[in-house]
Amino acid sequence: MLIETELTPLLRTDFGDDEAWQAVRAAVAAPVGGGLVRADTEAVDDRRLAGLTSEQIVASVGPDATYAVVVVADRRTMAEAEMPLLVIALRDGAELRCVPEALWALLTDAGVRGMGLAEFLDDVGPDGLFRGVGGPHGLERRLAALAELRGAAAAHLSTSQAAQRPEIPGPPPAATVPSRPAPQASPAAPSVPARPLFPPTTD
């Protein structure tokens, strides 16, 4: 079969326990660092993958793959409590085991920064598992630095938006209407002596 996905494929090669597979998928998809990051993968649940070797898996990936590695959930992944995933490099077939919470960092460094899996072998613990560059504490420091960068970026964006926000003018000042002078009283008309209605009689 030909594996064609846009994201890094999470391939199921062991089909003995459906509940274990669902738990692995949930662990891989879970956000890390308080929701800062997560591993972007696409689950491939196809029984034709059962029992394939690493070489066969690499050969099944399409030639136009945009990802650098494939992630495999095999029998060991399903059986162990830490769900150690098998990560295989497409370029040279290098392999390492990775816990789900550190997968995002491995995918970022291998895919975005172009680092080969061989560059991470020195960070594999005594139990054979990769938990981040520098171990779990290195992963914590990286998450803390990422949170600080995102906080600074958010603060800068907020400041820039506030500076670019146009000032909304207030209402124009009310026009002043000159007061109308109070009407002046008309000058009193001169008094005219009353004329008698009838002329005086003469004897």
C-alpha positions in Angstrom: 0.0 0.0 0.0 1.0 3.6 -0.5 0.9 5.9 2.6 -0.4 9.3 1.6 -1.0 11.9 4.3 -0.4 15.6 4.6 0.8 15.4 8.2 3.3 13.1 9.8 1.7 9.7 9.8 1.0 7.8 13.0 0.9 4.2 11.7 -0.7 1.4 13.6 1.1 -1.9 13.0 -0.3 -3.9 15.9 -4.0 -4.8 15.9 -4.3 -6.8 19.1 -5.8 -4.2 21.4 -8.2 -1.5 20.1 -8.4 0.2 23.5 -4.6 0.5 23.6 -4.6 2.1 20.2 -7.1 4.7 21.2 -5.1 5.5 24.3 -2.0 6.0 22.1 -3.9 8.3 19.7 -5.1 10.3 22.7 -1.7 10.6 24.2 -0.1 11.8 20.9 -2.9 14.3 20.2 -2.9 15.7 23.8 -1.7 19.3 24.1 1.6 19.8 26.0 2.8 22.7 28.2 -0.6 23.9 29.2 -1.9 23.8 25.6 1.0 25.6 24.0 1.9 22.8 21.5 0.9 19.4 20.2 2.3 16.9 17.8 0.6 17.3 14.4 0.1 13.7 13.1 -2.5 11.9 11.1 -3.5 8.4 12.4 -3.4 5.6 9.8 -5.4 2.6 10.9 -5.0 0.0 8.1 -4.6 -3.7 8.7 -2.4 -3.9 5.6 0.3 -2.3 7.8 0.2 -5.2 10.3 3.7 -6.7 10.9 5.5 -4.5 8.4 9.2 -3.9 9.0 10.8 -0.5 9.2 12.2 -0.8 5.7 8.8 -1.8 4.3 7.1 1.2 6.0 9.6 3.6 4.6 9.2 2.1 1.2 5.4 2.6 1.5 5.6 6.4 1.9 4.8 8.4 -1.2 7.7 10.1 -3.0 6.2 13.6 -2.4 6.0 13.3 1.3 6.3 16.7 3.1 7.4 15.2 6.4 10.8 13.9 7.5 9.8 11.0 9.7 7.0 8.5 10.3 5.7 7.5 13.7 4.8 3.9 14.4 2.6 2.4 17.1 3.8 -1.2 17.3 3.4 -4.0 19.8 5.8 -2.4 22.3 4.0 0.9 22.0 0.7 -0.8 22.8 2.0 -2.9 25.7 4.1 -0.5 27.8 2.8 2.2 30.1 4.8 5.0 28.6 3.7 4.1 25.1 7.2 4.4 23.5 6.6 5.3 19.8 9.0 4.1 17.1 10.1 7.1 15.0 11.8 6.3 11.6 13.6 8.8 9.5 12.7 8.7 5.8 16.1 10.0 4.7 18.4 7.4 6.2 16.1 4.9 8.0 17.5 6.0 11.5 15.2 5.0 14.4 14.6 6.0 18.0 11.9 5.5 20.6 10.1 8.6 21.8 7.5 9.2 24.5 4.3 10.9 23.3 4.8 14.1 25.3 8.1 14.8 23.6 7.0 13.9 20.1 6.1 17.5 19.1 9.7 18.7 19.8 11.2 15.8 17.8 8.8 16.5 14.8 9.6 20.2 14.9 13.4 19.7 14.9 13.4 17.0 12.3 10.8 18.6 10.0 11.3 22.4 10.5 15.0 22.6 11.4 16.0 19.6 9.2 17.9 17.8 11.9 18.4 14.0 11.5 17.4 11.5 14.1 21.0 10.6 14.6 21.5 14.0 16.2 19.1 13.1 19.0 20.7 9.8 20.0 22.8 11.4 22.7 19.6 12.5 24.3 18.1 9.1 24.5 17.9 8.1 28.2 19.3 4.9 29.8 15.9 3.2 29.2 16.2 3.9 25.5 13.6 6.6 25.3 13.8 10.1 24.0 12.2 12.6 26.3 13.5 15.8 24.8 16.9 17.4 24.3 18.4 17.4 27.7 15.8 15.0 29.0 12.5 16.0 30.7 14.0 19.1 32.2 15.3 20.2 28.8 11.8 19.8 27.5 10.4 21.9 30.4 12.9 24.7 29.7 12.0 24.7 26.1 8.3 24.9 26.9 8.9 27.8 29.3 10.9 29.6 26.7 8.2 29.1 24.1 5.6 30.4 26.5 7.7 33.5 27.2 8.1 34.1 23.5 4.4 33.7 22.8 3.6 36.1 25.7 6.0 38.7 24.4 4.5 38.4 20.9 1.0 38.7 22.2 2.0 41.8 24.2 3.7 43.4 21.2 0.6 42.7 19.0 -1.7 44.3 21.6 0.5 47.4 21.8 0.7 47.7 18.0 -3.0 47.4 17.6 -3.6 50.0 20.3 -1.2 52.4 18.5 -2.9 51.9 15.1 -6.4 52.2 16.4 -7.9 55.4 15.0 -9.0 58.0 17.5 -12.8 58.3 17.5 -13.7 62.0 17.6 -16.2 63.1 20.2 -19.3 65.1 19.4 -18.6 68.6 18.1 -19.0 71.4 20.7 -22.4 72.8 20.8 -22.7 76.1 18.8 -23.2 79.1 20.9 -26.2 81.1 20.0 -26.0 84.8 20.9 -28.6 85.7 23.4 -31.3 87.9 22.0 -31.6 91.2 23.8 -34.7 91.6 25.8 -37.4 93.6 24.1 -37.4 97.3 25.2 -40.6 99.0 26.2 -42.0 101.4 23.7 -41.9 105.0 24.9 -45.1 106.2 26.4 -47.3 108.2 24.0 -47.7 111.9 25.1 -50.9 112.4 27.1 -53.6 114.4 25.2 -56.0 116.3 27.3 -59.4 114.9 27.0 -61.8 116.9 24.8 -65.3 117.5 26.2 -67.9 115.6 24.4 -70.3 118.6 24.3 -69.3 122.2 24.1 -70.3 124.3 27.2 -73.6 126.0 27.0 -73.8 129.8 27.2 -76.7 131.6 28.8 
